[in-house]
Amino acid sequence: MKIYFHKDFLQHYAFDPAAEPGRLDPTLAKLKQKYTLTEPQAAGKEDILRVHTERHRQNIARDELLYHTAMLAAGASISASETAMEKEFAFALCRPPGHHASEDSCWGFCYFNNIAVAVSRLLEKGRIESAIIVDFDLHYGDGTANIFQRNPAVSFWHSRVSPSDRFINTLEKDLEGKNPDLVAVSAGFDRGVNDWGGMLTREDYEKIGSILGNFARETCENRLFAVLEGGYNPEALAVNIEAFLNGLAKS
């Protein structure tokens, strides 16, 4: 398991809940005890323009710190996807999140669509022919859905069902019969019992990790990467990320 993290993700790059000082500190402390963290490079302009308009890129670039951090987040996602292509699980511990960023607009604390940037790059380069993006964040990843809505090579999964057992059963059922070249995970943890959604426990996140890890192992030779999206209680975020990664590792 490779974890991609850059110290600049700790900067206070914007005034929103995803950018709050200290949001990643407990997670970082936990993961450093178990994993070697790898520093990513920033994405290139050409990577962003695979999914976003030049106008959108320039709008974000007006804020130098925000642009720098958003480009690093997209770069961490690209690095994680490259590790997945080497048949090793990877996680981008990055911010800002990305799944609410569409081609020419964004909202919900997102600026560039990190997971779409990474998946589109692999598709364009002919490294993969198909992918499934699993978004288990509390909020629907409308930006991701918008970007890939006319692309039959990419399936997008998100569910609003509750309680937790129904949510997990729906995930398992909906994966049946799928056979992608790559699994990309928009890993949002704001559905947690101690976060905004108040639904999923630590054990649930570990189960989700196990389900996705087993699915990737059985269908695409471990080609799975995950990218951090939501999750706003720093202590709960740390516990739930660790649980999800434990589930992947045990799968």
C-alpha positions in Angstrom: 0.0 0.0 0.0 1.4 3.4 -1.0 0.2 6.6 0.6 0.8 9.9 -1.3 1.0 13.0 0.8 2.6 16.4 0.6 3.3 18.7 3.5 1.6 21.5 1.6 -1.7 19.8 2.1 -1.5 21.0 5.7 -1.6 24.7 4.5 -4.7 26.8 5.1 -5.4 27.3 1.4 -9.1 28.4 1.6 -11.8 29.3 4.1 -14.0 26.2 4.0 -14.4 23.0 6.1 -12.1 20.9 3.9 -9.3 23.4 4.3 -9.6 23.9 8.1 -6.2 23.9 9.9 -5.6 20.5 11.6 -8.1 18.5 9.5 -5.4 16.0 8.4 -3.2 16.1 11.4 -4.6 13.1 13.3 -4.8 11.0 10.1 -1.2 11.9 9.3 -0.1 10.9 12.8 -1.8 7.5 12.5 -0.7 6.7 8.9 3.0 7.6 9.6 3.1 4.8 12.1 2.2 2.2 9.6 3.1 3.4 6.1 6.0 5.2 4.3 4.5 8.4 2.9 5.5 9.3 -0.7 5.6 12.9 -1.9 3.8 13.5 -5.2 4.6 16.0 -7.9 2.0 18.5 -8.9 -0.2 17.7 -11.9 0.7 19.5 -15.2 -1.5 21.9 -17.0 -2.2 19.3 -19.7 -3.5 16.9 -17.0 -6.1 19.4 -15.8 -7.2 20.3 -19.3 -8.1 16.7 -20.1 -11.2 17.2 -17.9 -11.5 21.0 -17.3 -11.7 24.0 -19.6 -8.9 26.5 -19.8 -11.3 29.2 -18.4 -11.9 27.0 -15.3 -8.2 26.4 -14.8 -7.5 30.1 -15.0 -10.2 31.0 -12.5 -8.6 28.7 -9.9 -5.1 30.0 -10.8 -6.1 33.5 -9.7 -5.4 32.4 -6.1 -1.8 31.2 -6.1 -1.9 29.2 -2.9 -5.2 27.5 -3.8 -3.9 26.7 -7.3 -0.7 25.2 -6.0 -2.5 23.0 -3.5 -5.2 21.9 -6.0 -2.5 21.0 -8.6 -0.7 19.0 -5.9 -3.9 17.1 -5.0 -4.5 16.2 -8.7 -0.8 15.2 -8.9 -1.2 12.9 -5.8 -4.2 11.3 -7.5 -2.2 10.7 -10.7 0.6 9.2 -8.6 -1.8 6.9 -6.8 -3.3 5.8 -10.2 0.2 5.0 -11.5 0.8 2.8 -8.5 -2.5 1.0 -9.1 -1.3 0.2 -12.6 1.6 -1.5 -11.0 -0.9 -3.8 -9.2 -0.5 -2.2 -5.8 -3.2 -0.4 -3.8 -2.6 3.3 -3.3 -4.3 6.2 -1.4 -3.9 9.9 -2.0 -4.2 11.7 1.4 -4.7 15.0 -0.3 -6.9 18.1 -0.3 -8.7 19.9 -1.6 -11.2 17.3 -2.6 -12.5 17.1 -6.1 -15.7 15.2 -6.8 -17.9 18.3 -7.1 -15.7 19.9 -9.8 -17.2 19.7 -13.3 -15.7 20.6 -16.6 -16.2 24.4 -16.3 -17.5 24.9 -12.7 -17.0 23.7 -9.1 -18.5 23.9 -5.7 -18.6 22.0 -2.4 -14.9 22.8 -1.4 -13.7 21.2 -4.7 -11.6 22.9 -7.5 -10.2 20.3 -9.8 -11.7 16.8 -10.1 -8.8 14.8 -8.8 -10.1 11.3 -9.6 -11.4 12.3 -13.0 -8.0 13.8 -13.9 -6.2 10.6 -13.0 -8.7 8.2 -14.7 -8.9 10.3 -17.9 -5.1 10.4 -18.2 -5.0 6.6 -18.1 -7.8 6.3 -20.6 -6.2 8.8 -23.0 -2.8 7.1 -22.8 -4.4 3.7 -23.6 -3.3 2.3 -20.3 -6.9 1.1 -19.5 -10.0 0.6 -21.5 -12.5 0.8 -18.7 -12.9 1.9 -15.1 -15.4 2.0 -12.3 -15.4 5.0 -9.9 -16.9 4.2 -6.5 -17.9 7.3 -4.6 -18.9 6.4 -1.0 -18.9 10.1 0.2 -22.1 11.3 1.8 -22.6 13.7 -1.1 -23.2 12.8 -4.7 -20.1 13.4 -6.9 -22.0 15.4 -9.4 -18.8 16.7 -11.0 -17.5 13.2 -11.7 -20.8 12.1 -13.0 -21.0 15.1 -15.3 -17.5 14.6 -16.7 -18.0 11.0 -17.6 -21.7 11.0 -18.4 -21.1 10.4 -22.1 -18.1 8.1 -21.7 -19.2 4.4 -21.8 -15.7 3.4 -20.6 -16.4 4.7 -17.1 -19.1 3.6 -14.7 -19.9 5.7 -11.7 -21.4 4.4 -8.4 -22.9 6.4 -5.6 -25.7 5.4 -3.2 -27.9 7.4 -0.9 -29.5 4.3 0.8 -29.4 3.8 4.6 -28.9 2.4 7.1 -25.4 1.1 7.0 -26.2 -2.6 6.3 -28.3 -1.7 3.3 -25.6 0.7 2.0 -23.0 -2.0 2.2 -25.2 -4.6 0.7 -26.1 -2.3 -2.2 -22.4 -1.7 -2.9 -21.7 -5.5 -3.0 -24.7 -6.2 -5.2 -24.0 -3.3 -7.6 -20.4 -4.5 -8.1 -21.6 -8.0 -9.2 -20.9 -8.6 -12.9 -18.6 -5.6 -13.3 -15.2 -6.3 -14.9 -13.3 -3.0 -15.1 -9.6 -2.6 -15.8 -9.3 -0.2 -12.8 -11.1 0.6 -9.6 -11.0 4.3 -8.6 -12.4 5.3 -5.2 -13.7 8.7 -4.2 -13.2 8.0 -0.5 -15.3 10.5 1.4 -15.7 9.8 5.2 -18.4 12.4 6.0 -21.0 9.5 6.2 -19.4 8.5 9.5 -21.3 8.2 12.8 -19.2 11.1 14.2 -19.4 13.2 11.1 -22.1 14.9 9.1 -23.9 11.8 7.9 -24.0 10.0 11.3 -24.3 6.5 9.6 -21.1 4.4 9.0 -19.0 3.0 11.8 -15.3 2.3 11.9 -16.2 -1.4 11.2 -18.3 -0.4 8.2 -15.4 1.5 6.6 -13.2 -1.5 7.2 -15.9 -3.7 5.5 -16.1 -1.3 2.5 -12.3 -1.5 2.2 -12.5 -5.3 2.2 -15.3 -5.4 -0.4 -13.5 -3.1 -2.8 -10.1 -4.7 -2.2 -11.5 -8.2 -2.9 -13.4 -6.9 -6.0 -10.2 -5.3 -7.4 -8.2 -8.4 -6.7 -10.7 -10.6 -8.5 -11.4 -8.4 -11.5 -8.4 -6.3 -12.3 -5.3 -7.7 -10.5 -5.3 -5.2 -7.6 -5.5 -2.1 -9.8 -7.2 0.1 -7.3 -6.5 3.6 -6.0 -8.4 5.9 -3.6 -8.5 9.6 -3.2 -9.7 11.5 -0.2 -12.9 13.5 -0.6 -15.0 14.6 2.4 -14.7 14.0 6.2 -14.8 16.9 8.6 -14.3 15.6 12.1 -10.5 15.3 12.2 -10.4 12.6 14.9 -13.1 10.5 13.2 -11.5 11.0 9.8 -8.3 9.5 11.1 -10.0 6.5 12.6 -12.1 5.8 9.5 -9.3 6.3 7.0 -7.2 3.8 8.9 -10.1 1.4 9.0 -10.7 1.6 5.3 -7.0 1.0 4.5 -7.0 -1.9 7.0 -9.9 -3.4 5.0 -8.1 -3.0 1.8 -4.9 -4.6 3.2 -6.8 -7.5 4.7 -8.9 -8.2 1.6 
